[in-house]
Amino acid sequence: MRENVIERALRDAIKKQGGWCLKFVSPGTAGVPDRICLLPGGVIAFAELKAPGKHIKDGSLQEFWGKELDRMDFHWCEINTTEDAKALARYLGNLSRLRTGKEVSRRE
């Protein structure tokens, strides 16, 4: 399985929760997470996607940005399976419903 399969699974799962999963690009800043997930209620999470069995390397810019996002209390995670992608979407969807008091409004 390739990273783009996991990326698609995350995008589709976030969409089912009523949110957006946008490609995150920051020109001039290397190592930022691949995706930013936005859901109702101000729920924001960053996701670094990897192919199955692959992980962020110690000392990498990706590790640096993960630690920075943690330090600033943003949700951040590394995802390398479709199951992890779906689990993140469920977690964020639950958080969104808790904050808004509303059920999921699925995007078309």
GURO-600557 format. One line per 8 residues: their letters; for each residue z, y negated, x negated of N, C-alpha, C. Coordinates in nm, 3 decimals, always signed. Atoms other than C-alpha are relative to their C-alpha. Last residue first. Layout:
REM GURO-600557
A) Z,Y,X,Z,Y,X,Z,Y,X | ...
***
This chain:
REM GURO-600557
ERRSVEKG) +0.125,-0.075,-0.025,-0.039,-1.622,+2.123,-0.088,-0.006,-0.122 | +0.122,+0.078,+0.022,+0.311,-1.726,+2.025,-0.120,+0.088,+0.027 | +0.102,-0.054,+0.091,+0.598,-1.540,+2.179,-0.121,-0.092,-0.009 | +0.123,+0.050,-0.060,+0.877,-1.744,+2.333,-0.112,+0.039,-0.093 | +0.119,+0.021,+0.082,+1.179,-1.539,+2.236,-0.114,-0.052,+0.086 | +0.070,-0.122,+0.039,+1.483,-1.579,+2.459,-0.126,-0.038,-0.078 | +0.120,-0.036,-0.076,+1.678,-1.900,+2.459,-0.055,+0.133,-0.049 | -0.045,-0.054,-0.128,+2.033,-1.992,+2.354,-0.116,+0.044,+0.088
TRLRSLNG) +0.066,+0.068,-0.112,+1.877,-2.209,+2.084,+0.053,+0.043,+0.136 | -0.004,+0.146,+0.013,+2.101,-2.127,+1.788,-0.056,-0.071,+0.121 | -0.140,+0.044,+0.004,+2.175,-1.766,+1.881,+0.009,-0.152,-0.001 | -0.051,-0.010,-0.137,+1.812,-1.706,+1.977,+0.145,-0.046,+0.009 | +0.067,+0.102,-0.080,+1.696,-1.836,+1.638,+0.053,+0.002,+0.144 | -0.060,+0.127,+0.038,+1.951,-1.623,+1.453,-0.058,-0.114,+0.084 | -0.135,+0.000,-0.057,+1.833,-1.315,+1.643,+0.071,-0.132,-0.030 | +0.014,+0.015,-0.145,+1.471,-1.399,+1.559,+0.135,-0.004,+0.070
LYRALAKA) +0.029,+0.141,-0.025,+1.564,-1.451,+1.193,-0.017,-0.028,+0.149 | -0.117,+0.080,+0.035,+1.728,-1.109,+1.178,-0.022,-0.148,+0.032 | -0.101,-0.025,-0.104,+1.442,-0.940,+1.363,+0.125,-0.086,-0.025 | +0.045,+0.067,-0.123,+1.184,-1.105,+1.133,+0.101,+0.020,+0.113 | -0.020,+0.144,+0.018,+1.380,-0.999,+0.823,-0.038,-0.075,+0.128 | -0.144,+0.023,-0.008,+1.397,-0.639,+0.952,+0.031,-0.150,-0.017 | -0.038,-0.005,-0.142,+1.021,-0.637,+1.019,+0.149,-0.029,+0.018 | +0.064,+0.114,-0.067,+0.944,-0.748,+0.665,+0.042,-0.007,+0.146
DETTNIEC) -0.078,+0.119,+0.036,+1.196,-0.501,+0.519,-0.057,-0.125,+0.069 | -0.127,-0.012,-0.071,+1.025,-0.219,+0.713,+0.089,-0.121,-0.029 | +0.024,+0.053,-0.136,+0.685,-0.336,+0.588,+0.129,+0.007,+0.081 | +0.039,-0.104,-0.096,+0.814,-0.283,+0.234,-0.027,-0.065,+0.136 | +0.102,-0.088,+0.057,+0.842,-0.504,-0.076,-0.030,+0.123,+0.086 | +0.043,-0.104,-0.094,+1.030,-0.808,+0.049,-0.107,+0.084,-0.067 | +0.115,-0.070,+0.058,+1.232,-1.039,-0.175,-0.033,+0.114,+0.095 | -0.005,-0.143,+0.030,+1.465,-1.268,+0.013,-0.130,+0.047,-0.065
WHFDMRDL) +0.104,-0.038,+0.095,+1.564,-1.627,+0.075,+0.010,+0.149,-0.025 | +0.026,-0.144,-0.006,+1.770,-1.792,+0.349,-0.118,+0.028,-0.093 | +0.117,-0.040,-0.078,+1.856,-2.140,+0.230,-0.006,+0.152,+0.004 | -0.031,-0.067,-0.127,+2.211,-2.218,+0.119,-0.120,+0.023,+0.091 | +0.011,+0.103,-0.103,+2.116,-2.469,-0.156,+0.019,+0.057,+0.141 | -0.096,+0.106,+0.031,+2.242,-2.232,-0.427,+0.002,-0.108,+0.109 | -0.134,-0.051,-0.033,+2.050,-1.945,-0.265,+0.104,-0.110,-0.019 | -0.005,-0.002,-0.147,+1.729,-2.153,-0.280,+0.135,+0.053,+0.048
EKGWFEQL) -0.008,+0.138,-0.048,+1.796,-2.229,-0.646,+0.010,-0.005,+0.152 | -0.137,+0.046,+0.025,+1.867,-1.863,-0.723,+0.020,-0.144,+0.048 | -0.088,-0.074,-0.091,+1.541,-1.756,-0.561,+0.143,-0.046,-0.014 | +0.009,+0.063,-0.132,+1.359,-2.034,-0.745,+0.084,+0.072,+0.103 | -0.059,+0.134,+0.002,+1.486,-1.910,-1.082,-0.001,-0.063,+0.138 | -0.145,-0.021,-0.003,+1.402,-1.548,-1.000,+0.072,-0.135,+0.002 | -0.031,-0.046,-0.135,+1.046,-1.651,-0.914,+0.150,+0.025,+0.015 | -0.008,+0.119,-0.085,+1.030,-1.850,-1.237,+0.034,+0.038,+0.144
SGDKIHKG) +0.127,+0.059,-0.045,+1.103,-1.525,-1.421,+0.024,-0.129,+0.079 | +0.036,+0.116,+0.081,+1.421,-1.444,-1.617,-0.129,-0.069,+0.044 | -0.114,+0.078,+0.050,+1.451,-1.096,-1.469,-0.051,-0.115,-0.087 | -0.045,-0.025,+0.137,+1.125,-0.986,-1.309,+0.118,-0.090,-0.037 | +0.000,+0.123,+0.078,+1.089,-0.992,-0.932,+0.057,+0.031,-0.138 | -0.113,+0.090,-0.021,+1.033,-0.641,-0.804,-0.019,-0.126,-0.085 | +0.000,+0.114,+0.093,+0.752,-0.389,-0.758,+0.117,-0.092,+0.034 | -0.044,-0.043,+0.132,+0.804,-0.048,-0.593,+0.005,-0.111,-0.104
PAKLEAFA) -0.106,-0.100,+0.002,+0.599,-0.144,-0.289,+0.031,+0.045,-0.143 | +0.053,-0.132,-0.036,+0.386,-0.453,-0.357,+0.116,+0.101,-0.006 | +0.039,-0.086,+0.111,+0.584,-0.775,-0.370,-0.058,+0.129,+0.054 | +0.057,-0.130,-0.034,+0.643,-1.062,-0.131,-0.047,+0.072,-0.125 | +0.082,-0.037,+0.115,+0.878,-1.352,-0.200,-0.048,+0.143,+0.026 | +0.020,-0.140,+0.033,+1.007,-1.479,+0.133,-0.093,+0.014,-0.120 | +0.105,-0.014,+0.099,+1.159,-1.815,+0.223,-0.010,+0.147,-0.038 | -0.024,-0.100,+0.105,+1.359,-1.862,+0.539,-0.121,+0.004,-0.092
IVGGPLLC) +0.096,+0.002,+0.110,+1.396,-2.145,+0.789,+0.038,+0.107,-0.101 | -0.016,-0.117,+0.087,+1.567,-2.141,+1.129,-0.113,+0.000,-0.103 | -0.012,+0.042,+0.139,+1.569,-2.491,+1.275,+0.022,+0.114,-0.097 | -0.140,+0.017,+0.032,+1.642,-2.371,+1.627,+0.022,-0.041,-0.145 | -0.072,+0.099,-0.080,+1.295,-2.233,+1.679,+0.149,-0.004,-0.037 | -0.025,-0.044,-0.136,+1.152,-2.030,+1.389,+0.076,-0.108,+0.076 | -0.057,+0.105,-0.083,+0.991,-2.117,+1.056,+0.014,+0.051,+0.142 | -0.009,-0.043,-0.140,+0.917,-1.860,+0.785,+0.076,-0.105,+0.079
IRDPVGAT) -0.111,+0.069,-0.064,+0.804,-1.986,+0.445,-0.007,+0.036,+0.148 | +0.005,+0.038,-0.141,+0.587,-1.749,+0.243,+0.124,-0.078,+0.041 | +0.134,-0.012,-0.060,+0.495,-1.675,-0.118,-0.008,-0.057,+0.141 | +0.025,-0.117,-0.084,+0.815,-1.799,-0.283,-0.137,-0.005,+0.068 | -0.063,+0.014,-0.132,+0.788,-2.069,-0.554,-0.032,+0.123,+0.085 | -0.107,-0.095,-0.029,+0.704,-1.946,-0.904,+0.066,-0.014,+0.134 | +0.025,-0.144,+0.005,+0.498,-2.238,-1.031,+0.124,+0.078,+0.043 | -0.128,-0.068,+0.008,+0.542,-2.599,-0.923,-0.024,+0.151,+0.009
GPSVFKLC) -0.077,+0.050,+0.112,+0.239,-2.818,-0.990,+0.136,+0.064,-0.018 | +0.077,+0.034,+0.119,+0.091,-2.758,-0.648,+0.087,-0.061,-0.109 | -0.054,+0.125,+0.051,+0.350,-2.614,-0.410,-0.073,-0.035,-0.130 | +0.065,+0.039,+0.125,+0.199,-2.344,-0.194,+0.057,-0.135,-0.042 | -0.069,+0.112,+0.064,+0.389,-2.165,+0.081,-0.063,-0.024,-0.136 | +0.015,-0.014,+0.144,+0.173,-1.948,+0.304,+0.060,-0.125,-0.063 | +0.104,+0.076,+0.069,+0.310,-1.994,+0.651,-0.003,+0.031,-0.148 | -0.019,-0.050,+0.136,+0.501,-1.752,+0.871,-0.115,-0.057,-0.082
WGGQKKIA) +0.115,+0.010,+0.090,+0.536,-1.923,+1.208,+0.039,+0.053,-0.137 | +0.002,+0.091,+0.113,+0.779,-1.842,+1.484,-0.132,-0.002,-0.075 | +0.026,+0.137,-0.045,+0.806,-1.697,+1.833,-0.009,-0.102,-0.112 | -0.130,+0.064,-0.023,+0.972,-1.369,+1.730,-0.016,-0.147,+0.042 | -0.059,-0.064,-0.118,+0.640,-1.189,+1.772,+0.136,-0.058,+0.034 | +0.073,+0.051,-0.117,+0.490,-1.441,+1.526,+0.058,+0.058,+0.128 | -0.055,+0.134,-0.024,+0.758,-1.348,+1.271,-0.066,-0.061,+0.123 | -0.136,-0.018,-0.053,+0.659,-0.981,+1.304,+0.066,-0.134,+0.029
DRLAREIV) +0.007,-0.049,-0.139,+0.287,-1.057,+1.265,+0.139,+0.012,+0.063 | +0.062,+0.104,-0.084,+0.337,-1.271,+0.952,-0.001,+0.041,+0.148 | -0.097,+0.108,-0.016,+0.575,-1.017,+0.799,-0.054,-0.108,+0.093 | -0.109,-0.052,-0.083,+0.340,-0.724,+0.863,+0.105,-0.109,+0.025 | +0.048,-0.003,-0.137,+0.045,-0.925,+0.726,+0.110,+0.047,+0.096 | +0.013,+0.139,-0.042,+0.234,-1.002,+0.404,-0.045,-0.008,+0.147 | -0.137,+0.045,-0.027,+0.333,-0.638,+0.370,-0.001,-0.143,+0.051 | -0.040,-0.075,-0.120,-0.032,-0.533,+0.399,+0.141,-0.042,+0.041
NERM) +0.055,+0.069,-0.117,-0.128,-0.813,+0.154,+0.032,+0.074,+0.130 | -0.084,+0.112,-0.042,+0.112,-0.669,-0.105,-0.053,-0.068,+0.127 | +0.012,+0.124,+0.078,-0.085,-0.346,-0.125,+0.089,-0.109,+0.058 | +0.000,+0.118,-0.084,+0.000,+0.000,+0.000,+0.000,-0.124,-0.089
***
